[in-house]
């Protein structure tokens, strides 16, 4: 709720400054934010712990397994909160991002 209020305040300020601003549905914003959080939760801690570039996480079997477990745990939290993610397969998306970054 605090994030939604902050975004609303920013939109009002932009509108007052002459920049026509409209907000999408909050549920859509939640989906995107949670999607990014889940991908980051799978990639960032592991690349830091193992001191490797993100792409290595997709290439190494042990790293892939840890990434998959981390991503699925985060996705289960989103699901328990009723958040619909912007992608159907969180593990596949996290591996794709890891390969490309």
C-alpha positions as CSV (number, residue, x, y, z in Angstrom):
1,X,0.0,0.0,0.0
2,X,2.8,2.4,0.8
3,X,4.4,1.8,-2.6
4,X,1.0,2.5,-4.3
5,X,0.6,5.7,-2.4
6,X,4.2,6.8,-3.3
7,X,3.6,6.0,-7.0
8,X,0.3,8.0,-6.9
9,X,2.1,11.0,-5.4
10,X,4.8,10.9,-8.1
11,X,2.1,10.7,-10.8
12,X,0.3,13.7,-9.3
13,X,3.6,15.7,-9.2
14,X,4.4,14.8,-12.8
15,X,0.8,15.8,-13.8
16,X,1.2,19.2,-12.0
17,X,4.5,19.7,-13.8
18,X,2.6,19.3,-17.1
19,X,3.5,15.7,-17.8
20,X,0.3,13.8,-18.4
21,X,0.6,10.8,-16.2
22,X,-1.8,7.8,-15.7
23,X,-1.4,4.8,-13.5
24,X,-2.0,1.2,-14.5
25,X,-3.7,-1.3,-12.3
26,X,-2.0,-1.8,-9.0
27,X,-2.3,-5.6,-9.5
28,X,-0.2,-5.3,-12.7
29,X,2.4,-3.3,-10.9
30,X,2.6,-5.9,-8.1
31,X,3.0,-8.6,-10.8
32,X,6.0,-6.9,-12.4
33,X,7.6,-6.0,-9.0
34,X,7.2,-9.5,-7.7
35,X,8.5,-10.9,-11.0
36,X,11.6,-8.9,-10.8
37,X,12.0,-9.8,-7.1
38,X,11.8,-13.5,-7.8
39,X,14.4,-13.3,-10.6
40,X,16.7,-11.2,-8.4
41,X,16.2,-13.6,-5.5
42,X,17.4,-16.5,-7.6
43,X,20.3,-14.8,-9.3
44,X,21.9,-12.2,-7.0
45,X,22.6,-14.1,-3.8
46,X,24.1,-17.0,-5.7
47,X,26.3,-15.0,-8.0
48,X,27.6,-13.1,-4.9
49,X,28.2,-16.2,-2.8
50,X,30.0,-18.1,-5.6
51,X,31.6,-15.0,-7.0
52,X,30.6,-15.8,-10.5
53,X,29.0,-14.0,-13.4
54,X,25.2,-14.6,-13.7
55,X,25.6,-16.8,-16.8
56,X,27.6,-19.4,-14.8
57,X,24.5,-20.0,-12.7
58,X,22.7,-21.3,-15.8
59,X,25.7,-23.4,-16.9
60,X,26.6,-25.2,-13.7
61,X,24.3,-28.0,-12.5
62,X,24.6,-27.3,-8.8
63,X,24.0,-23.6,-9.3
64,X,21.0,-24.3,-11.5
65,X,19.5,-26.5,-8.8
66,X,20.0,-23.9,-6.1
67,X,18.6,-21.2,-8.4
68,X,15.6,-23.3,-9.1
69,X,14.9,-24.0,-5.4
70,X,15.3,-20.3,-4.5
71,X,13.1,-19.1,-7.3
72,X,10.4,-21.6,-6.6
73,X,10.3,-20.7,-2.9
74,X,9.9,-17.0,-3.8
75,X,7.2,-17.9,-6.4
76,X,5.3,-19.9,-3.8
77,X,5.3,-16.8,-1.5
78,X,3.9,-14.7,-4.4
79,X,1.3,-17.3,-5.1
80,X,0.3,-17.4,-1.4
81,X,-0.3,-13.7,-1.6
82,X,-2.4,-14.0,-4.7
83,X,0.2,-12.4,-7.0
84,X,0.0,-13.5,-10.6
85,X,3.5,-13.4,-12.1
86,X,4.2,-11.8,-15.5
87,X,5.6,-15.1,-16.7
88,X,4.4,-18.7,-16.5
89,X,7.7,-20.5,-15.6
90,X,9.7,-18.6,-13.0
91,X,12.7,-21.0,-13.2
92,X,12.9,-20.7,-17.0
93,X,12.7,-16.9,-16.8
94,X,15.4,-16.7,-14.1
95,X,17.7,-18.9,-16.1
96,X,17.1,-16.9,-19.2
97,X,17.9,-13.6,-17.4
98,X,21.0,-15.2,-15.9
99,X,22.2,-16.3,-19.3
100,X,21.6,-12.9,-20.8
101,X,23.2,-10.8,-18.0
